[in-house]
Amino acid sequence: MTENTRIWDRFLTERDQQVYKAAGYGKRGGFGTRPALFIIDVQYNFCGDKPEDILEGLKQYRTHCGREAWAAVEQIIPLVELAREKNLPIFYTESGRRPDLLDSGVQVGKNHRGGEKTVVAGTHDTRTVEPIAPRPQDMLISKQKPSCFFGTTFMSQLNFLDVDTLILVGCTTSGCLRATTVDAYSFNFKVIIPEEAAFDRFEASHAINLFDLNCKYADVIPQAEVAEYLSAQPVREPRK
């Protein structure tokens, strides 16, 4: 990926390209100085138990995102390792429901398979995949809605840790990652999305949402550039 060849290019019309240039969208917002890494919904029910074709994976998990999920995990691993090396805050979502799914609210009604029990909290299905599993010092955010800010303690924890930059990875690009990005931008955080570390089940939704987020709310940049930024961070004192 380069600035001249982006994942969304094949989905944009010539008019879209002209509007993008003329309106001035996509300027880099840049990094801050106090980053945190946030891993959104990288759970078995989104990734599957192994890399496999999405149509096969959907037989087990209606939220399956295909081989792209495990490809993104491979890109997330080095970012987690760097964040741990520098003692930077690492946040995870725990996106699970009670067994009767009542806390899903109207969300159940938007999917023909919404009543399936592969979203129940505390099960294998809703655990973060093992290669990037959280450790005791990490911060867990329990959520039932797309934005990780909605109805959670996330904002207060970011304030306590004096975070100014959120590096968002995970899924889905068009859902929870997007909703969290827009809210983070609204709270005046700098938002960075390593392109290869985000994923979605729909190719078009993934590409166009990355385009739109990069236009207005975040810097969508190569994972290698994010890793370089994290490598340059000083080692923080352990949190107490």
Phi and psi in degrees as a GROMACS rama.xvg file:
@    title "Ramachandran Plot"
@    xaxis  label "Phi"
@    yaxis  label "Psi"
@TYPE xy
-130.872  172.084  THR-2
-63.1308  -22.4826  GLU-3
-92.0404  -14.4933  ASN-4
-132.772  105.997  THR-5
-116.51  157.45  ARG-6
-60.9577  -24.8703  ILE-7
-90.9497  -7.15169  TRP-8
-56.5892  -39.909  ASP-9
-72.7491  -11.4993  ARG-10
-96.4278  -8.89604  PHE-11
-93.9264  139.395  LEU-12
-79.6867  168.074  THR-13
-60.75  -38.1238  GLU-14
-63.046  -42.425  ARG-15
-57.5355  -44.5952  ASP-16
-62.1309  -39.7908  GLN-17
-67.675  -42.0912  GLN-18
-63.813  -42.8464  VAL-19
-55.569  -46.8715  TYR-20
-70.6676  -44.5247  LYS-21
-69.2025  -33.4162  ALA-22
-84.7979  -12.2536  ALA-23
83.617  17.7272  GLY-24
-71.8723  160.151  TYR-25
88.3673  11.715  GLY-26
-64.8469  141.41  LYS-27
-65.863  131.6  ARG-28
-87.3239  -27.1503  GLY-29
86.0931  170.21  GLY-30
-89.4454  154.084  PHE-31
-92.8215  -155.483  GLY-32
-117.335  -6.74438  THR-33
-132.26  77.5179  ARG-34
-84.9399  159.344  PRO-35
-136.178  146.701  ALA-36
-98.5867  132.914  LEU-37
-126.542  118.982  PHE-38
-103.384  113.267  ILE-39
-104.979  113.386  ILE-40
56.8267  34.0836  ASP-41
-85.8087  69.5362  VAL-42
-109.726  165.045  GLN-43
-62.2478  -32.1267  TYR-44
-72.8967  -12.2186  ASN-45
-101.005  -31.702  PHE-46
-96.1268  -24.5434  CYS-47
83.1044  167.651  GLY-48
-78.7329  -12.8988  ASP-49
-161.049  162.161  LYS-50
-65.1574  126.557  PRO-51
-157.971  164.083  GLU-52
-56.5184  140.832  ASP-53
-61.5842  -39.4434  ILE-54
-66.5214  -30.4271  LEU-55
-73.6432  -43.9356  GLU-56
-63.6282  -31.4442  GLY-57
-65.991  -17.3951  LEU-58
-67.1409  -29.3589  LYS-59
-95.676  -45.8284  GLN-60
-125.136  119.302  TYR-61
-66.583  -19.0833  ARG-62
-94.2938  6.63503  THR-63
-57.0347  142.804  HIS-64
-118.346  9.06802  CYS-65
82.7798  -172.066  GLY-66
-61.3403  -26.2948  ARG-67
-58.9801  -27.686  GLU-68
-63.8872  -49.5893  ALA-69
-70.9611  -28.8889  TRP-70
-63.3878  -39.1958  ALA-71
-67.6848  -38.4374  ALA-72
-57.164  -41.4467  VAL-73
-60.8176  -30.4703  GLU-74
-81.3501  -26.7731  GLN-75
-76.8423  -35.2967  ILE-76
-50.1552  -52.6523  ILE-77
-65.3773  -28.2183  PRO-78
-69.1154  -39.975  LEU-79
-62.8695  -43.9359  VAL-80
-61.9418  -41.4816  GLU-81
-66.618  -42.5527  LEU-82
-62.7312  -39.78  ALA-83
-66.3693  -41.1866  ARG-84
-59.7969  -35.4908  GLU-85
-94.5347  1.89798  LYS-86
58.2859  38.1441  ASN-87
-85.8066  151.753  LEU-88
-63.4383  136.611  PRO-89
-123.506  121.969  ILE-90
-106.242  147.501  PHE-91
-131.461  148.882  TYR-92
-92.0843  146.098  THR-93
-114.771  94.1982  GLU-94
-99.2908  93.4275  SER-95
-142.032  163.985  GLY-96
-122.582  162.068  ARG-97
-72.3386  159.223  ARG-98
-58.363  -31.1824  PRO-99
-85.9799  -0.88466  ASP-100
63.1771  13.6086  LEU-101
-62.6086  -31.8855  LEU-102
-76.6895  -0.362854  ASP-103
-78.5309  -19.815  SER-104
60.0754  -139.213  GLY-105
-71.7605  -10.8157  VAL-106
-59.6242  -35.3719  GLN-107
-58.1312  -36.4515  VAL-108
-74.2073  -6.73125  GLY-109
-95.3673  6.46131  LYS-110
-140.526  133.144  ASN-111
-64.2602  -19.4799  HIS-112
-110.876  21.6532  ARG-113
-62.5916  -18.7541  GLY-114
-87.3237  -1.31414  GLY-115
-68.7807  146.967  GLU-116
-96.8846  35.0119  LYS-117
-93.0213  15.57  THR-118
-121.096  12.6688  VAL-119
-75.6679  131.246  VAL-120
-60.8365  147.26  ALA-121
80.7307  5.97162  GLY-122
-104.686  169.57  THR-123
-55.6998  -40.1209  HIS-124
-58.3268  -35.8291  ASP-125
-101.958  13.4088  THR-126
-82.8197  145.338  ARG-127
-62.7045  140.144  THR-128
-60.0086  145.302  VAL-129
-57.1446  -40.068  GLU-130
-59.6501  -21.8942  PRO-131
-127.191  27.4667  ILE-132
-58.9871  143.428  ALA-133
-65.8979  154.341  PRO-134
-110.8  167.303  ARG-135
-56.0689  -30.8234  PRO-136
-79.92  -8.38093  GLN-137
-80.529  163.719  ASP-138
-103.912  127.368  MET-139
-108.061  129.828  LEU-140
-112.892  116.113  ILE-141
-88.5256  125.765  SER-142
-139.085  154.707  LYS-143
-123.153  -1.56122  GLN-144
-125.017  166.414  LYS-145
-58.1788  -49.2183  PRO-146
-76.9458  132.823  SER-147
-73.2493  -6.91146  CYS-148
-86.7793  -21.9225  PHE-149
-76.9255  116.389  PHE-150
67.767  24.7947  GLY-151
-127.961  176.772  THR-152
-94.0965  11.9948  THR-153
-55.0218  -48.6662  PHE-154
-62.8262  -41.1583  MET-155
-66.2911  -34.6336  SER-156
-69.5505  -39.2735  GLN-157
-63.1733  -40.6791  LEU-158
-62.4477  -44.7354  ASN-159
-61.0236  -37.7167  PHE-160
-89.9329  0.416969  LEU-161
58.8293  42.3101  ASP-162
-80.0197  138.325  VAL-163
-122.824  -9.10853  ASP-164
-134.627  126.001  THR-165
-109.566  122.383  LEU-166
-99.0781  109.66  ILE-167
-102.522  128.277  LEU-168
-133.047  161.751  VAL-169
114.549  -143.618  GLY-170
-148.659  169.729  CYS-171
-88.9439  152.434  THR-172
-55.351  -40.1152  THR-173
-85.6285  -8.78192  SER-174
-114.755  -101.819  GLY-175
-66.8266  -37.2593  CYS-176
-66.4102  -42.735  LEU-177
-64.7098  -48.1588  ARG-178
-60.0162  -41.561  ALA-179
-67.6265  -37.9706  THR-180
-61.0654  -47.1667  THR-181
-63.2971  -41.2738  VAL-182
-68.1905  -40.1466  ASP-183
-61.7487  -43.6373  ALA-184
-60.8321  -40.5831  TYR-185
-65.1653  -27.7695  SER-186
-91.323  9.8993  PHE-187
68.7618  30.3248  ASN-188
-85.107  147.633  PHE-189
-76.5857  130.431  LYS-190
-117.619  128.59  VAL-191
-121.352  130.446  ILE-192
-121.461  109.707  ILE-193
-69.1646  116.112  PRO-194
-54.4436  -43.621  GLU-195
-74.7788  -8.97959  GLU-196
-102.322  9.51406  ALA-197
-115.385  151.164  ALA-198
-153.548  162.813  PHE-199
-153.58  164.02  ASP-200
-84.6077  -21.5192  ARG-201
-107.661  123.949  PHE-202
-60.7582  -44.7581  GLU-203
-66.9087  -43.906  ALA-204
-60.7439  -43.1444  SER-205
-58.3977  -51.6918  HIS-206
-66.5646  -46.6134  ALA-207
-70.9585  -34.7755  ILE-208
-69.1385  -38.175  ASN-209
-60.3487  -41.4849  LEU-210
-59.4914  -49.8036  PHE-211
-67.0805  -40.955  ASP-212
-63.4295  -40.461  LEU-213
-67.8224  -32.3123  ASN-214
-61.0008  -44.3584  CYS-215
-126.501  -30.5638  LYS-216
-121.866  -15.5825  TYR-217
-155.389  165.824  ALA-218
-97.8644  113.339  ASP-219
-95.8264  107.701  VAL-220
-134.315  167.676  ILE-221
-62.8557  146.501  PRO-222
-57.8019  -36.9173  GLN-223
-61.7266  -35.0736  ALA-224
-69.6548  -36.8748  GLU-225
-67.6396  -41.8902  VAL-226
-61.5331  -39.514  ALA-227
-62.897  -41.879  GLU-228
-61.9791  -46.0711  TYR-229
-65.0748  -37.5697  LEU-230
-61.4512  -30.0997  SER-231
-84.1851  -6.22228  ALA-232
-72.2489  143.733  GLN-233
-69.2818  155.352  PRO-234
-72.4735  124.258  VAL-235
-80.1722  154.247  ARG-236
-66.0002  140.006  GLU-237
-56.0855  139.832  PRO-238
-71.4889  142.909  ARG-239
